[in-house]
Each structure stands twice: as C-alpha cells, then as structure tokens.
Amino acid sequence: MIRGQNNQSYYRIRLVYLIVLLSFALLSTGCEINSKSLGAPTKGISSQTATHTEHQQNKNINKWIDEMLAQVNKVRNENGAGELSLCKTLMTTAQSYADLMLQTQHYDHTGPDGSSPSDRALEGGYNWQNPTETNPSGLNYQGVAENIAKGYQTVSMVMEGWINSPGHFRNLIASDAIHLGVGLAMNLNSDSETYWVQNFGFGGTC
C-alpha cells in the first residue's frame, strides 16, 4: 500500500510537472508572439522616414536660394564688389512680389498699386530710411534696387540674362549693396510663367 501510494504520488507529481511544463511552453510562445506584434516599430519607422523626407523636400526647395546667392557673390567678387548676405525682410518682400506677379500676370518694377521696389521693401520691414549698417563705399544711398525676370527655368539661365543686361548688371555689382532678398514663383503648367525677383538692400534693417 505504501509503495503503491508512493507510486501514485510519483505519477501524480510527474503529471503535474508535465502540465506545468506544457503551460509554461504555451505561455512562453504566446509572449513571444505578443512581443513581436506589439513591439513592431512600423509607426516609428514611418514617422522617422516621413520626417526625413520632409526635411529633404525643404532642403531641395531652398537649394535654388543658396545657388543664387553663390552666383551673385561670384559675380560681385569678379567685379571688385563685396559679398552680400541674405536679409530676412528682403526675402519676404522679394517672394511676395514674385507671387503677386504670378497671380496678377503683372510684370513691371512698378507694382499694380503704383508701389516702387523701395516702397515694398519699406512696407515689408526693411527700414532703408534709417540705415543700421555702414555701406562699404561710405556712400549713403537710400532705397532698394530690384532685378526681375520672367520665363527663365534655372538660376544659371536667369543670372546669365541679368548679367547680359547693363541695367540689371549694375544692380548685381553695386558696391553699396550689402543685403540680398530673392523670390521665385512659377506656374508648373506653363514654363513662361516663372517669375524671379532680386532685391538689393543698402543698409536697412533685416
């Protein structure tokens, strides 16, 4: 009896042990599946990829600005004029006027409202009436010079057009200029509706 009870106890213990092992195996498998399902970083990867893509798009959008500044300063260096720096207020003014010309199909230095480049710059915050920086030449020219162009498809093409135009070229190499603002607006369905603006500042507030 005792041996039989011991054998029964042994088999019961063995059975319980097997059940415990089986349960543990099932639980372990379930945890692994759940871990893979919950831990898959799909959203995180997508989010990072989207942020990277957005950053690249912004970088590409601004690439033409860097290219134009470099080409303007190259021309100025070749002609003995100091380099220009981008000016936030003139950037806003130039871009706003490029957008306006595209929207209204108005192509002229004088705006539809009769404004001059200097008027638009002053309204945009470039206070050329009270220069904050001394011009390299020592002259106190007040105002803003402007180059505009239409129909050119690249920075190099529009720069070549301005360089070959005496009046536009004078603005490009003006020794008094220290600030630059640029704007570009285009109709993607029409190559001819591409408007470019350059604003040259002479000591106003950026």
C-alpha positions as CSV (number, residue, x, y, z in Angstrom):
1,M,0.0,0.0,0.0
2,I,2.6,2.4,1.0
3,R,4.6,1.5,-2.2
4,G,1.5,1.8,-4.3
5,Q,0.7,5.2,-2.7
6,N,4.2,6.3,-3.3
7,N,3.9,5.2,-7.0
8,Q,0.6,7.0,-7.3
9,S,2.1,10.1,-5.7
10,Y,5.1,9.8,-8.1
11,Y,2.9,9.6,-11.1
12,R,0.7,12.5,-9.9
13,I,3.8,14.6,-9.3
14,R,5.1,13.6,-12.7
15,L,1.7,14.6,-14.3
16,V,1.6,17.9,-12.5
17,Y,5.2,18.6,-13.6
18,L,4.3,17.8,-17.3
19,I,1.3,20.1,-17.1
20,V,3.4,22.9,-15.6
21,L,6.0,22.5,-18.4
22,L,3.3,22.5,-21.1
23,S,1.7,25.6,-19.6
24,F,5.0,27.3,-19.4
25,A,5.8,26.5,-23.0
26,L,2.4,27.8,-24.2
27,L,2.8,31.0,-22.2
28,S,6.3,31.5,-23.5
29,T,5.1,31.1,-27.1
30,G,2.3,33.5,-26.5
31,C,4.6,36.1,-25.0
32,E,6.9,35.8,-27.9
33,I,4.1,36.3,-30.4
34,N,2.7,39.2,-28.5
35,S,6.1,40.8,-28.2
36,K,6.6,40.7,-31.9
37,S,3.2,42.1,-32.6
38,L,3.3,44.9,-30.1
39,G,6.9,45.7,-30.5
40,A,7.0,46.0,-34.3
41,P,8.2,49.6,-34.8
42,T,6.2,50.2,-38.0
43,K,4.8,53.6,-36.9
44,G,8.1,54.7,-35.5
45,I,9.9,53.9,-38.8
46,S,7.2,55.6,-40.9
47,S,7.3,58.7,-38.7
48,Q,11.1,58.9,-39.0
49,T,11.0,58.3,-42.7
50,A,8.3,61.0,-43.2
51,T,10.4,63.5,-41.1
52,H,13.5,62.7,-43.1
53,T,11.6,63.1,-46.4
54,E,10.0,66.4,-45.3
55,H,13.5,67.6,-44.4
56,Q,14.8,66.6,-47.8
57,Q,12.0,68.4,-49.5
58,N,12.6,71.6,-47.6
59,K,16.3,71.3,-48.4
60,N,15.5,70.9,-52.1
61,I,13.1,73.9,-52.1
62,N,15.8,76.1,-50.6
63,K,18.6,74.8,-52.8
64,W,17.9,77.4,-55.5
65,I,18.3,80.2,-53.0
66,D,21.8,79.0,-51.9
67,E,22.7,78.6,-55.6
68,M,21.6,82.1,-56.5
69,L,23.4,83.7,-53.5
70,A,26.6,81.9,-54.5
71,Q,26.3,83.0,-58.1
72,V,25.6,86.6,-57.2
73,N,28.6,86.7,-54.9
74,K,30.8,85.1,-57.5
75,V,29.9,87.9,-60.0
76,R,30.5,90.5,-57.3
77,N,33.9,89.1,-56.4
78,E,34.9,89.1,-60.0
79,N,34.0,92.7,-60.3
80,G,35.5,94.0,-57.1
81,A,32.3,94.3,-55.0
82,G,31.8,92.8,-51.5
83,E,29.7,89.8,-50.9
84,L,26.0,90.1,-50.0
85,S,24.2,88.3,-47.2
86,L,20.6,87.2,-47.3
87,C,18.2,89.5,-45.5
88,K,15.0,88.1,-43.9
89,T,12.9,91.2,-44.6
90,L,14.1,91.5,-48.2
91,M,13.5,87.8,-48.7
92,T,9.9,88.3,-47.7
93,T,9.5,91.3,-49.9
94,A,11.0,89.6,-53.0
95,Q,9.0,86.5,-52.6
96,S,5.8,88.4,-52.0
97,Y,6.3,90.4,-55.2
98,A,7.1,87.3,-57.2
99,D,3.9,85.7,-56.0
100,L,2.0,88.9,-56.9
101,M,3.3,89.0,-60.4
102,L,2.4,85.3,-60.9
103,Q,-1.1,85.8,-59.6
104,T,-1.9,89.1,-61.5
105,Q,0.3,88.5,-64.6
106,H,1.6,91.9,-63.9
107,Y,5.3,92.2,-64.9
108,D,6.9,95.5,-64.0
109,H,9.0,97.1,-61.3
110,T,6.1,99.4,-60.5
111,G,3.5,97.3,-58.7
112,P,-0.2,97.2,-59.7
113,D,-0.8,99.6,-56.8
114,G,1.8,102.0,-58.1
115,S,4.5,101.0,-55.5
116,S,8.2,101.1,-56.2
117,P,10.7,98.4,-55.0
118,S,11.8,100.7,-52.2
119,D,8.1,101.2,-51.2
120,R,7.5,97.5,-51.0
121,A,10.8,96.9,-49.1
122,L,9.9,99.6,-46.5
123,E,6.4,98.1,-46.1
124,G,8.0,94.6,-45.6
125,G,10.2,95.8,-42.8
126,Y,13.4,96.8,-44.5
127,N,13.9,100.3,-43.0
128,W,16.3,101.8,-45.5
129,Q,15.3,105.3,-44.3
130,N,17.4,104.7,-41.2
131,P,20.3,102.5,-42.2
132,T,21.7,100.4,-39.5
133,E,24.9,99.4,-41.2
134,T,27.6,101.4,-43.0
135,N,28.0,100.8,-46.7
136,P,31.5,99.7,-47.7
137,S,31.9,102.6,-50.1
138,G,31.0,105.1,-47.4
139,L,28.1,106.4,-49.5
140,N,24.7,106.7,-48.0
141,Y,22.5,105.5,-50.9
142,Q,19.0,105.0,-49.6
143,G,16.5,102.6,-51.1
144,V,16.3,99.2,-52.7
145,A,17.4,98.2,-56.2
146,E,15.5,95.4,-57.9
147,N,16.0,92.9,-60.7
148,I,13.1,91.0,-62.1
149,A,12.8,88.4,-64.8
150,K,10.3,86.1,-66.4
151,G,10.4,82.8,-68.2
152,Y,13.8,81.5,-67.2
153,Q,13.8,77.9,-65.9
154,T,17.0,77.8,-63.8
155,V,19.2,80.0,-61.6
156,S,22.0,79.9,-64.1
157,M,19.8,80.9,-67.0
158,V,18.2,83.9,-65.2
159,M,21.6,85.0,-63.9
160,E,23.0,84.9,-67.4
161,G,20.1,87.1,-68.6
162,W,20.7,89.6,-65.9
163,I,24.5,89.7,-66.4
164,N,24.0,90.4,-70.1
165,S,21.6,93.3,-69.4
166,P,23.5,96.5,-68.5
167,G,20.9,97.9,-66.0
168,H,20.5,94.6,-64.2
169,F,24.2,94.0,-64.1
170,R,24.8,97.4,-62.4
171,N,22.5,96.3,-59.6
172,L,24.3,92.9,-59.3
173,I,27.7,94.6,-58.8
174,A,26.6,97.8,-56.9
175,S,29.3,98.4,-54.4
176,D,26.9,100.0,-51.9
177,A,24.7,96.9,-51.7
178,I,25.2,94.7,-48.6
179,H,21.9,92.7,-48.4
180,L,20.0,90.5,-50.8
181,G,16.5,89.1,-51.0
182,V,15.3,86.7,-53.7
183,G,11.9,85.3,-54.7
184,L,10.7,82.7,-57.2
185,A,7.1,81.9,-58.2
186,M,6.1,79.6,-61.0
187,N,3.1,78.0,-62.7
188,L,4.0,74.4,-63.1
189,N,1.8,74.1,-66.2
190,S,3.5,77.0,-68.0
191,D,7.2,77.4,-68.5
192,S,6.7,81.1,-69.5
193,E,5.0,81.9,-66.1
194,T,8.1,81.8,-64.0
195,Y,8.9,85.0,-62.1
196,W,12.2,85.9,-60.4
197,V,12.9,88.8,-58.1
198,Q,16.2,90.1,-56.6
199,N,16.1,92.9,-54.1
200,F,19.4,94.6,-53.2
201,G,19.5,96.5,-49.9
202,F,21.8,99.3,-48.9
203,G,21.9,99.3,-45.1
204,G,18.4,98.8,-43.9
205,T,17.2,96.6,-41.0
206,C,17.0,92.9,-41.6
